[in-house]
Each structure stands twice: as C-alpha cells, then as structure tokens.
Amino acid sequence: MRSVVFLLILLGSGLMAQAQFGNKNKKRQATATDANKSVDEVTILGIKSKFLAKDSTNVTVFMRVDLTKPNNVPVRWREFTEKFTLNYVVYPDFSSRERLAYGNIPLNEQNVVQLSHTRFMIRFEVKRPANHASGVLLGEISEIGTTKKVLNDLAIKFRDTKLGERFALFERTGRVPLLQNYVNLNDTVQLQDINKSVKELYVMRYRHDFEPAQSPMNTNPRNAARTLGVDTTFKISTSSPLIFKEEGLYYMTEDTTDTYGVGIVVTNKRFPKMTRPAELVRPVMYMSQANEINEMLAPKDPKKSLDRYWLNLMNGNSDLAKRTISAFYSRVEEANRLFTTYKEGWKTDKGMIYIIMGSPDRVQRSKDREVWVYSQRANFSEINFTFNRRPNQFVEDHYELQRYVEYQPIWYPMVEAWRTGAVRD
C-alpha cells in the first residue's frame, strides 16, 4: 500500500518537516492527473530516520526514503541519486532557529543503498556541534530543477545515550537498520551498533496480549500499570544473526536492572496485514457496540460472524460491505506498519485515531508532544488530537492521547460513517 506525506509543523519554530502516513483519499485525488504525468516522474512519499551514536563526538544518521512513479513503475537507483539532493541543518532544539551545523550529503554509492523498487536508505555522519550534547537535525531532500522538497526532523544525542540510541535491529546482512519496532517470526536480523562491537545482552520475552486503546472520550484515570510476567529469558551476542522462534514482546538490556533497553515485537509472518478472522474481529471494536463485539467473539466460526456483522451494517449490500471492509483493514494494516511500539499499531492511541479519522492534514510537533490537526470534514471545520510522549522502557516513541469528552460530536459521526459505508479510502 502506498503512502502520502503531509507537512509537519514544528511547534514554536516555524520550521517545516515531513512524516509518512497512508492517505488513500489524497492518492485517489491524484489519480485523475496521473495520465498527464511523465512516466519518468519520481515523487517522494515519505521519510523515516534514526540516529545511532558512534561515539561522544559523532552520530550516524539513517534516512529511509519511500518513492513512487506513475503506474507503480520501479524507481531506478540513478533516478533517485541524480534527481534529488540532501542538505541538513542542526538546531539546538525544536524551538530554536540557531544553526549549530549544516551540510550537503552527496547521493552516491557510498551513502545510498536501494532497499526495494521504491525504497532507498541514505547513511551519513554528523559531528557534534561545539558546546552541545544534543540537537534537532532537519533534513531537506530537494528535487533538482524544481521547488519540490520534503523535510524530516530528527532529535539526536551525542552523550549519555541509551542502549536504543546506540544499537538497532538491522536486516540479516547488517547493512541497514529496519527502522521499525517489529520483526516477523523466523526472520533473520542482527542487533548491532555502528562499530559492530560484540556485546552480550540479556533478553526477556513477554507473552502478553496488550489491551487496545480506550475511547478518545474516556477521561477516567488509567488503571495502574500491571507488572508483566517474564515468560522466558536468554542471552544473545550483538552483531550476530538472530532469529526469533516465538511471537511476543522481547526486551534486550545490557543489565537486568537497566531501566531502558531495546524492545521489539515479534509477529506472525503476515503482519502488518491481519488475515485471521479471530484477529480481524478485534480492531472493529473502535466502531462497534459492546453487544456486537460479544456476538462476534462468542461463535465458533468467527469468519461467518464477522461477515454477518459487516453485511448487517450495510443492510445486505455486499458490494458496499466489500469496499468498506477493504478501506477499514487497509487503515488497520497501515496503523500496524506506522505505529507499532511495544504493541501492535492498531492498539495504540495513534493507531486508533488513524483508523477512524485517517491521515491528519498537518501535525504540530515539539520535543514531547504531537498535535494532529484535521480540518474541513463534513461535520466539523477543525479538530485537534494531542499525543503526549510518555516514558516507556521498551520503546522511545510511546505517545498517549489527551482525552476529552468534547470529542463526542466529532467522533460519533465518523464512526457512523464507517458503519454506513460512507468512508472512501
């Protein structure tokens, strides 16, 4: 499934950056003009980045770029490296315009690896600015000869780095990091740092089915966090092939008393897609009543129950049911791909909002907050969803939604649109 980028406005700064979200509505709007596009036109869909600390004075930045061409034609390596340029600026933080460092990164064989027909990885080094141990790197990828550009922001650190800021999961060859919080069962990966050092780490596996996100209107205090029971423990060596044989949440640390480590969700081979009827029932909870969920979970044949649920919603219109099912589970898949943290993406607060509301029109970001802004919908002019970053031992990008009862007049009509087949994705 293709994805479309949207502008990311940095809070308090006016700097522009971009992040990747799926947005089929925008993709469909562009389809009408595809016939007029040159077959050689290459468009950047999104950027995802991560840094790994090399030492106290240098970090390595990995920047994955997703591209597309009309009619899903593959993008050749030279098309990317010869059509685009990459520049970066380092600022002290999200709210400052003071330039600490800047540079131009040549897109060549040393810095660019092609991952697939439409996906490329750029790797480059950034030196620590004088008198600063951290900063925000704003990367700008521009199309040569045009005004088109895509931006991406990344908070970087040079000192006091955590394990997850020094080590990352790489694909089986160890050339490029995965830049995601999940791997599939029996895939071969490597946990390594930039220096490919060999270190023994402790691994704890948790076999736990985490709860899905609560309603945006549920302002009741969350229950105290429960202690997770460790299912199995073992040791691994970094920079060596690693295969996970069982599904679950895995947590890797240098010491069993460490507060922060590297967390990874090991999923079935189909993930981020969901294909089993027993799995498909669960995300529907975001648009269903309690009695409907209970009815789907009770029967021995969840597939028939799920089919009956969708047909009943669409008043027996099977074509409308098929279109709505396709749109709904496309968003579920995209939520899994984009937002999986220590649990599947569809279960997270961001995943819930994305599934029901779709891609935000813009995002305002600061160090510990994201605000998703939706504008010009049928039942409202503008609405904001605020996600606050919370400490989490497993992952760095755990965000929780700030809930309000005032979301009701916005949320319920969107849910009803799903239940009547009015959503077009």
C-alpha positions as CSV (number, residue, x, y, z in Angstrom):
1,M,0.0,0.0,0.0
2,R,1.3,3.4,-0.9
3,S,1.7,6.3,1.5
4,V,1.5,10.0,1.2
5,V,3.4,12.5,3.2
6,F,1.9,15.6,4.9
7,L,3.6,18.7,6.3
8,L,4.9,18.5,9.9
9,I,5.0,21.9,11.6
10,L,7.4,22.2,14.5
11,L,5.8,23.8,17.5
12,G,7.2,27.2,18.3
13,S,9.7,27.4,15.5
14,G,8.1,27.7,12.1
15,L,10.5,25.0,10.7
16,M,8.9,22.6,8.3
17,A,9.4,18.9,8.3
18,Q,7.5,15.8,7.0
19,A,6.5,12.4,8.2
20,Q,4.9,9.4,6.5
21,F,1.3,8.5,6.7
22,G,-1.0,6.5,4.5
23,N,-3.6,8.6,2.8
24,K,-5.7,6.9,0.1
25,N,-8.0,9.9,-0.3
26,K,-5.2,12.1,-1.5
27,K,-3.9,9.3,-3.6
28,R,-7.2,8.9,-5.4
29,Q,-7.4,12.7,-6.0
30,A,-4.1,12.5,-7.7
31,T,-5.1,9.5,-9.9
32,A,-7.1,11.7,-12.3
33,T,-3.9,13.6,-13.2
34,D,-1.6,10.5,-13.4
35,A,-2.3,10.2,-17.1
36,N,-0.7,13.6,-17.6
37,K,2.4,12.8,-15.7
38,S,5.6,11.8,-17.3
39,V,6.5,8.2,-16.9
40,D,9.9,9.3,-15.5
41,E,8.4,11.5,-12.8
42,V,9.5,10.4,-9.3
43,T,7.7,11.5,-6.2
44,I,8.8,11.2,-2.6
45,L,6.1,9.7,-0.5
46,G,7.8,9.8,2.9
47,I,10.9,9.8,5.0
48,K,11.7,7.9,8.2
49,S,15.0,8.5,10.1
50,K,17.0,7.2,13.1
51,F,20.4,8.1,14.5
52,L,22.9,5.8,16.2
53,A,25.6,7.2,18.4
54,K,29.0,6.3,17.1
55,D,31.0,7.9,20.0
56,S,30.7,11.0,22.1
57,T,31.5,13.2,19.1
58,N,29.8,11.6,16.1
59,V,26.4,10.1,15.2
60,T,25.4,8.1,12.1
61,V,22.0,9.1,10.6
62,F,20.0,6.6,8.6
63,M,17.3,8.2,6.4
64,R,14.9,5.9,4.6
65,V,13.1,7.5,1.6
66,D,10.0,6.0,0.1
67,L,9.4,6.9,-3.6
68,T,6.8,6.3,-6.3
69,K,6.4,6.6,-10.0
70,P,3.2,6.7,-12.1
71,N,1.6,3.2,-12.7
72,N,3.8,1.7,-9.9
73,V,6.9,1.7,-12.2
74,P,10.0,0.8,-10.2
75,V,12.4,3.6,-9.4
76,R,16.0,3.1,-10.7
77,W,18.9,3.9,-8.4
78,R,20.2,6.7,-10.7
79,E,16.7,8.3,-10.9
80,F,16.9,8.9,-7.2
81,T,20.5,9.9,-6.9
82,E,20.5,12.2,-10.0
83,K,17.1,13.8,-9.4
84,F,17.5,14.8,-5.7
85,T,19.9,16.4,-3.3
86,L,20.1,16.2,0.5
87,N,21.0,19.0,2.9
88,Y,20.7,19.2,6.7
89,V,20.8,21.8,9.4
90,V,21.3,21.1,13.2
91,Y,19.4,23.3,15.6
92,P,19.7,23.3,19.5
93,D,16.1,22.2,19.9
94,F,12.6,22.3,18.3
95,S,12.0,26.0,19.3
96,S,15.3,27.5,18.2
97,R,16.5,28.8,14.8
98,E,20.2,29.0,15.8
99,R,22.2,26.9,13.3
100,L,24.7,24.7,15.0
101,A,25.8,22.8,12.0
102,Y,24.9,22.1,8.4
103,G,26.0,20.1,5.4
104,N,25.3,18.7,2.0
105,I,25.3,14.9,1.6
106,P,26.3,13.5,-1.8
107,L,23.9,10.8,-3.0
108,N,26.3,8.2,-4.3
109,E,27.4,4.6,-3.9
110,Q,29.0,5.3,-0.5
111,N,25.9,6.9,1.0
112,V,22.8,5.3,-0.7
113,V,21.6,1.7,-0.7
114,Q,18.5,0.7,-2.7
115,L,16.3,-1.5,-0.5
116,S,13.5,-2.2,-3.0
117,H,12.0,-1.0,-6.2
118,T,10.7,2.2,-4.4
119,R,12.7,2.4,-1.2
120,F,16.2,3.8,-0.6
121,M,18.4,4.2,2.6
122,I,20.8,7.2,3.0
123,R,23.5,7.0,5.6
124,F,25.7,9.9,6.7
125,E,27.8,11.1,9.6
126,V,27.1,14.2,11.8
127,K,29.7,15.7,14.1
128,R,28.9,17.1,17.5
129,P,28.5,20.9,17.4
130,A,30.7,22.7,19.9
131,N,29.2,23.0,23.4
132,H,26.1,21.0,22.6
133,A,25.4,17.4,23.5
134,S,22.1,17.1,21.6
135,G,20.1,18.8,18.9
136,V,17.5,18.6,16.2
137,L,18.6,17.6,12.7
138,L,16.3,19.0,10.0
139,G,17.0,17.2,6.7
140,E,15.8,18.5,3.4
141,I,15.5,16.4,0.2
142,S,15.0,18.6,-2.8
143,E,14.2,17.7,-6.4
144,I,16.8,19.3,-8.7
145,G,15.4,21.9,-11.1
146,T,12.1,22.3,-9.2
147,T,10.8,23.9,-6.0
148,K,9.7,20.5,-4.6
149,K,11.2,19.4,-1.3
150,V,10.5,17.1,1.6
151,L,11.7,17.7,5.1
152,N,12.3,15.4,8.0
153,D,13.3,16.2,11.6
154,L,15.2,14.0,14.0
155,A,16.3,14.6,17.6
156,I,19.9,13.5,18.0
157,K,22.2,12.9,21.1
158,F,26.0,12.7,21.4
159,R,26.3,11.9,25.1
160,D,24.5,9.8,27.7
161,T,22.9,7.7,25.1
162,K,20.6,4.8,25.9
163,L,21.0,1.3,24.5
164,G,18.4,2.0,21.9
165,E,20.4,5.1,20.7
166,R,23.5,3.0,20.2
167,F,22.1,-0.3,19.0
168,A,19.4,-1.1,16.5
169,L,17.9,-4.1,14.7
170,F,19.5,-4.5,11.2
171,E,18.4,-6.8,8.4
172,R,20.2,-10.1,8.0
173,T,23.2,-8.7,6.2
174,G,23.8,-6.0,8.8
175,R,24.0,-3.3,6.2
176,V,20.9,-1.2,7.0
177,P,18.6,-0.9,10.1
178,L,15.0,-1.9,9.9
179,L,13.6,1.4,11.4
180,Q,10.6,-0.3,12.9
181,N,9.6,-1.8,16.2
182,Y,8.6,-5.2,14.9
183,V,10.0,-8.2,13.0
184,N,8.3,-11.3,11.6
185,L,8.6,-14.7,13.1
186,N,11.7,-16.6,11.9
187,D,13.2,-13.7,10.1
188,T,17.0,-13.3,10.5
189,V,18.1,-10.0,11.9
190,Q,21.1,-8.5,13.8
191,L,21.2,-6.2,16.8
192,Q,24.3,-4.1,16.3
193,D,25.9,-0.7,16.7
194,I,27.8,1.4,14.3
195,N,31.1,-0.1,15.3
196,K,29.7,-3.7,15.1
197,S,31.0,-4.4,18.6
198,V,30.3,-7.8,20.2
199,K,28.5,-7.5,23.4
200,E,26.4,-9.9,25.4
201,L,22.9,-8.8,26.2
202,Y,20.1,-10.2,28.3
203,V,16.8,-10.9,26.6
204,M,13.4,-11.2,28.3
205,R,10.3,-12.5,26.4
206,Y,6.9,-11.4,27.5
207,R,3.9,-13.3,26.2
208,H,1.2,-10.7,26.8
209,D,-1.8,-9.6,24.9
210,F,-1.9,-5.8,25.5
211,E,-5.2,-4.0,25.6
212,P,-6.4,-1.8,22.6
213,A,-6.7,1.9,23.0
214,Q,-9.6,3.3,25.0
215,S,-12.2,5.7,23.6
216,P,-11.0,9.3,23.0
217,M,-13.8,10.4,25.3
218,N,-12.8,8.1,28.2
219,T,-11.3,10.6,30.7
220,N,-11.3,8.1,33.6
221,P,-7.8,7.7,35.1
222,R,-6.0,4.7,33.7
223,N,-5.5,1.7,35.8
224,A,-2.1,1.3,37.5
225,A,0.3,-0.4,35.2
226,R,0.5,-4.1,35.8
227,T,3.7,-6.0,36.2
228,L,4.4,-8.1,33.2
229,G,5.5,-11.7,33.9
230,V,8.6,-12.8,32.1
231,D,7.9,-15.9,30.1
232,T,11.5,-16.8,29.1
233,T,15.0,-15.3,29.4
234,F,18.2,-16.0,27.5
235,K,21.3,-14.2,26.2
236,I,22.4,-13.1,22.8
237,S,25.5,-11.6,21.3
238,T,25.3,-8.4,19.3
239,S,26.5,-8.3,15.6
240,S,25.5,-12.0,15.2
241,P,22.5,-13.5,13.3
242,L,19.4,-13.6,15.4
243,I,16.2,-15.5,14.8
244,F,13.1,-15.2,17.0
245,K,11.2,-18.5,17.1
246,E,8.2,-17.4,19.1
247,E,5.8,-14.4,18.9
248,G,5.8,-12.0,21.8
249,L,7.4,-8.8,23.2
250,Y,11.2,-9.1,23.5
251,Y,13.2,-6.8,25.7
252,M,17.0,-6.6,25.4
253,T,19.3,-4.9,28.0
254,E,22.9,-4.7,29.0
255,D,22.0,-5.5,32.6
256,T,18.8,-6.9,34.1
257,T,18.4,-3.9,36.3
258,D,18.5,-1.4,33.4
259,T,15.6,1.0,33.1
260,Y,15.7,1.3,29.4
261,G,16.6,-1.2,26.7
262,V,15.6,-2.2,23.2
263,G,12.1,-3.6,22.8
264,I,10.8,-5.5,19.7
265,V,7.5,-7.1,18.9
266,V,7.9,-10.4,17.1
267,T,4.8,-11.0,15.0
268,N,3.4,-13.7,12.6
269,K,4.6,-13.8,9.1
270,R,1.6,-11.8,7.7
271,F,2.0,-8.8,9.9
272,P,1.4,-5.8,9.4
273,K,-1.5,-7.4,7.5
274,M,-4.2,-9.1,9.5
275,T,-5.9,-12.1,7.8
276,R,-7.1,-14.5,10.5
277,P,-10.8,-14.0,11.3
278,A,-10.1,-14.1,15.1
279,E,-7.6,-11.2,14.6
280,L,-9.9,-9.2,12.2
281,V,-12.7,-9.0,14.8
282,R,-10.7,-7.0,17.3
283,P,-10.0,-3.7,15.5
284,V,-13.7,-3.5,14.7
285,M,-14.2,-2.6,18.4
286,Y,-13.4,1.0,17.6
287,M,-16.6,1.3,15.6
288,S,-18.8,-1.2,17.3
289,Q,-21.1,-1.6,20.3
290,A,-20.3,-3.9,23.2
291,N,-23.0,-6.4,22.3
292,E,-21.8,-6.6,18.7
293,I,-18.3,-7.4,19.8
294,N,-19.5,-10.0,22.2
295,E,-21.6,-11.6,19.5
296,M,-18.5,-11.8,17.1
297,L,-16.3,-13.3,19.8
298,A,-18.7,-15.9,21.0
299,P,-19.3,-18.1,17.9
300,K,-17.0,-21.0,17.0
301,D,-16.9,-19.7,13.4
302,P,-15.5,-16.1,13.7
303,K,-15.4,-15.7,9.9
304,K,-19.1,-16.2,9.4
305,S,-19.8,-14.0,12.4
306,L,-17.6,-11.2,11.0
307,D,-19.2,-11.4,7.5
308,R,-22.6,-11.2,9.1
309,Y,-21.6,-8.2,11.1
310,W,-20.4,-6.2,8.0
311,L,-23.4,-7.3,5.9
312,N,-25.8,-6.2,8.7
313,L,-24.2,-2.8,8.9
314,M,-24.5,-2.3,5.1
315,N,-28.1,-3.6,5.0
316,G,-27.2,-6.6,3.0
317,N,-25.3,-4.6,0.3
318,S,-22.4,-7.0,-0.3
319,D,-20.5,-4.6,-2.8
320,L,-20.7,-1.8,-0.2
321,A,-19.6,-4.2,2.5
322,K,-16.6,-5.3,0.4
323,R,-15.5,-1.7,-0.3
324,T,-15.8,-0.7,3.4
325,I,-14.0,-3.8,4.6
326,S,-11.1,-3.1,2.2
327,A,-10.9,0.5,3.3
328,F,-11.1,-0.3,7.0
329,Y,-8.4,-3.1,7.1
330,S,-6.1,-1.1,4.8
331,R,-6.0,1.5,7.6
332,V,-5.5,-1.2,10.2
333,E,-2.5,-2.5,8.2
334,E,-1.1,1.0,7.8
335,A,-1.6,1.6,11.5
336,N,0.4,-1.6,12.3
337,R,3.1,-0.5,9.9
338,L,3.4,3.0,11.2
339,F,2.6,2.9,14.9
340,T,3.7,-0.5,16.3
341,T,5.6,0.2,19.5
342,Y,5.6,-2.4,22.3
343,K,2.2,-3.5,21.0
344,E,0.6,-3.7,17.6
345,G,0.0,-0.4,15.9
346,W,-3.8,-0.7,15.7
347,K,-3.9,-1.0,19.5
348,T,-2.1,2.3,20.1
349,D,-3.7,5.7,20.6
350,K,-2.3,6.9,17.3
351,G,-3.4,3.8,15.6
352,M,-7.0,4.2,16.8
353,I,-7.2,7.8,15.7
354,Y,-5.7,7.0,12.3
355,I,-8.1,4.1,11.7
356,I,-11.2,6.1,12.3
357,M,-10.1,9.6,11.2
358,G,-7.5,8.8,8.5
359,S,-4.3,10.9,7.9
360,P,-4.2,14.3,9.7
361,D,-4.0,17.3,7.5
362,R,-1.0,18.6,9.4
363,V,1.0,17.8,12.6
364,Q,2.5,20.2,15.1
365,R,5.4,18.8,17.0
366,S,7.6,19.6,19.9
367,K,10.0,17.5,21.9
368,D,7.4,15.6,23.8
369,R,4.2,16.3,22.0
370,E,2.4,15.8,18.7
371,V,-0.8,17.5,17.7
372,W,-2.7,16.0,14.8
373,V,-4.9,18.6,13.1
374,Y,-7.9,17.6,11.0
375,S,-9.7,20.2,9.0
376,Q,-12.6,20.6,6.6
377,R,-14.6,17.5,7.3
378,A,-18.3,17.1,6.7
379,N,-19.3,17.6,10.4
380,F,-16.5,20.0,11.6
381,S,-14.2,22.7,10.4
382,E,-11.1,21.7,12.5
383,I,-10.3,19.4,15.4
384,N,-7.0,18.6,17.2
385,F,-5.8,15.4,18.8
386,T,-2.9,15.9,21.2
387,F,-0.5,13.0,21.9
388,N,1.9,13.3,24.8
389,R,5.2,11.4,24.8
390,R,5.4,9.2,27.9
391,P,8.4,7.3,29.3
392,N,8.4,3.6,28.3
393,Q,11.1,1.1,29.0
394,F,10.5,-0.8,25.7
395,V,10.4,1.9,23.1
396,E,11.3,5.6,22.7
397,D,8.2,6.6,20.7
398,H,5.4,5.9,23.1
399,Y,2.6,8.5,22.9
400,E,-0.7,8.7,24.8
401,L,-3.7,10.6,23.6
402,Q,-5.0,13.5,25.7
403,R,-8.7,12.6,26.1
404,Y,-11.7,14.9,26.2
405,V,-15.5,14.2,26.4
406,E,-15.8,17.1,23.9
407,Y,-14.7,14.7,21.1
408,Q,-18.2,13.1,21.1
409,P,-19.8,15.3,18.4
410,I,-16.8,14.7,16.2
411,W,-16.1,11.0,16.9
412,Y,-19.5,9.5,16.7
413,P,-20.4,10.9,13.2
414,M,-17.0,9.5,12.0
415,V,-17.9,6.1,13.5
416,E,-21.3,6.3,11.9
417,A,-19.7,7.0,8.5
418,W,-17.8,3.7,8.8
419,R,-21.0,1.9,9.9
420,T,-22.9,3.1,6.9
421,G,-20.2,2.6,4.3
422,A,-19.8,6.3,3.7
423,V,-16.0,6.3,4.2
424,R,-14.0,6.2,1.0
425,D,-10.3,5.4,1.4
